[in-house]
């Protein structure tokens, strides 16, 4: 069996995952592979080690190896509440407390996307935060200082120069079709791969080496007007026209 793996960082739930890009099984070796797996499972059980046989397993990742601390720092910089899916699920899933495993909460193909129990856990976290906040406001209503804080301007970006774009553009579905230069993109077709009531339009090509040419307006400004004006006066990049492009297919 050959297995290719690629490490992925989860941007939402901050879980390190392993994606199995493909499995190649030799039919002649199937019986031998099954016997070897059974022997490995027996040896692991004898040693008191939890083994995963016949399923995809999440690679071992240290608690501090996720991006969640970085996200937490940003939330604290702006004085915002934040929820930790890692903190909520780690002990249950990583140490198999009460018989739980990561596969009880996450899709075992990529360990990035939660399944229904994982979604329920996230919902419980959000509901608990709202309930705790409501109770806190009953015990300690907003006062004068709190109302003054609401009038304060946001601090500058935590990462210098990381101003938000002022005129974002998000184009998808049938609205994305005109952005492609069809004449310069032979081998590509705009196809609906969805189903009735759930369209899924996208450019598809089955021709190796074919190139899809997309034309977008790159004139995008960022940052507040005063910051842009100050930067322009200094000849810096603050507020300069530039554009980040992200293409996604789901």
N, C-alpha and C positions, 0 to 999 in steps of 0.2 A: 504494500500500500504506500503510495506516495502522497504526501499532503503538504500543500503550500500554505503558509500562514502569513498574515500581515497584521501588525499591531495597530489598533485604532484607538483614538481618544474620543470619548463621548462628550460632546459639547453641552449636552443638557443635563445628563445625570452623572457626569464625571466618573464613568467606570471605564477602566482599561478593558479592552476586549480583544479576542482573537477571532478573526474571520477565516473560516476554512474556504480557500478559493476553489478547491476541487479535490476530489478523491478518485484515485485510479486503482481499481481492484483487478488483480489477476485472477481469473476464474479458477485456474488450476490450483492456486494457492489459497482459495477461500477456506477450505477445511483446515489447513494448517494455521491460517491466521486466527480462525475461531478458537482452535485449541490453544494457541499461544495466548490469546486474550483471556481465556478462562483460567489458564495457569497463572497469568499475571494478577488476575483478580483474586485468586485464591491466596497467592503469596502476599498481596497487599492486605487482605483480610486478616491473615495470620499475624502480620506485623502491626495491625491496628491502624492501617492507613486507608482512608476513603478512596476508592478507585472508581473511575467512570469507564464503563465498558459499554460499547454499542451506542454512545452518544458523544456529542461534542462537549469538550470541557473548557472552561475558562482558564487561561494561563494564570499562574500565581502572580499576583501583583501586590506590592506592599501598600499599606493603608495610605501612606504619604505619596504614592506614585501616581495619583490622579491629579486632575486639574482643579479640583474643588477648592483647594486652599487659595489658588489664584482668583477664582471667582469670589470666594469669601472676602478676600482683601479688597476687591473692587466694591462689593456691597458695603463693607464697613467704611470705605473711603467716602461714599455718598450717604452714609448713615441710614442704610436700608435694612430691613429684616431679610433674612435669607434662610432657605431650607436646605438641609443636607440629606440627599437620598443615600449617599455613601454612609453617613453616620447612622442613618436609620436602619439600613439593611446589612451592614458589614458583618456584625457579630452573628446574626442569624444565618447569613448565607456563606460566609467564609469559614466559619467554625462549625457549621452544620448544627447550630443549636436547635433543639426541639425537632430535629430531623429535616430542617429546611436546607435548601441549596439555592445557588444563583438561578438554576433553571426553573425554580418555582416562581420566580419573579421576572426573569428576563428571557427574551427570545434566544434560544440556544444556537441560532445561526451566527449571530454577531455579538451577542451580549451587550448591545447598545439600546435596543428597543424593549421596553417593558411589555409583558403580556398582561392579561386582565388583573391578576393579583398584584402585579407591580403597579399598574395604574391605580388600583384601589388604595395601595399604600401611599402613593403620591397624593391622592385626593384626601386621605386621612390627615396627612401632614399639613396640607393647605387649610383644611377645616379646623384643625387644632390651632393653627396660627391665628385664624380669624376669631375663634372662640376665646383664645387667651388674650387677644388684643381687645375684644369687646369687654371682657371681664376687667381688664386693666383700666379701661376708660371709665368703667363704672366706679371703680375704687379710687381712681386718680383722674378726674376729668381734666381736659385741656385747660391750661392756665394762660396767663398773659405771656410768659416766656415762650410757651409752645406756639402761640399765635404769631409771635415775633419771628420765630424760626421759620415759619411757613412763608414769610415774606422775603427771606434771604435768597440771594441768587445762588445757583449751583456753583460749586468750586470749579476751577479749570479742569480739563481732563487729567485723570491720574497718569496717563501716559502722554507726555508732552506732544502737542500738535495733533492729538487724536480727536479732532473735532468731528461732529456728526455732519453728514451731507445735508444741505439745505433743500435740495430738490431730488429726492430719491426716485428711482424708476424701477418698478417690478413688473415684468411682462411675462405672461405665461398663457398656456392654452392657445386658442386660435389667434389671439392677439400677437403671439410670438412669430407667426408665420412670415409677416412682411419684413422682419429684421434680417432674414436670410437672403443672400444674393443667389437666387436659384440658377441664374445663368453661369455663375462661377462655382456652382456646387453640384456637379454631375454625380449621379449615384445615390443621391439623397431623396427621400420622399417624406412628405408631411402626412403622417398617418395617425388615426385615432385607434389606439390600442385598448381603449376602455370598453365599457359595456353600457347598455341603455340606462340613461339616467346618471352615468358616472363617466363622462368623457375623459380621455387621457391622450391629448394631442402631443405629438413630438416628432422630431426629425429622426428618421430611421435609415440606416444604410447597411446593406449586406455585402458591399463591395470593399474588399481590403484596400487600404490606402486612400480611400476617398476623403475629400476635404470639404468641410462645411464652412462657408464664409458668412460671417455674421457682421452686419454693419450697425453700429450704435452711435448715438450722439455722445461724445465724450466730454461735453462742456458741463461740468458739475462743479459747483462751488460748495464750500463747507465752512462751518464755524459761524459765530454770530457776526453781525455786520461790523461792530466796533473792533473785534479781534482781526477780522479780515482787512479792514482799513489800516489798522496799526501795522499789520504784517506787511501789507503792500508798500507802506511808506518806508519800511525798513528793508524791503527787497527780499523778505523771507518767504517761506513756503506756507505760513499760516494763511488759510483762506484761499490758497492758490487753486486754480482750476485743475482738477484731476478726477479720475474715476476708477473705482474698483469694480471689476466685472466678475460675477460668479455665475457659472452655469451649473444647473442641477437637473437630474432626471430621476424621478421616483416612480 
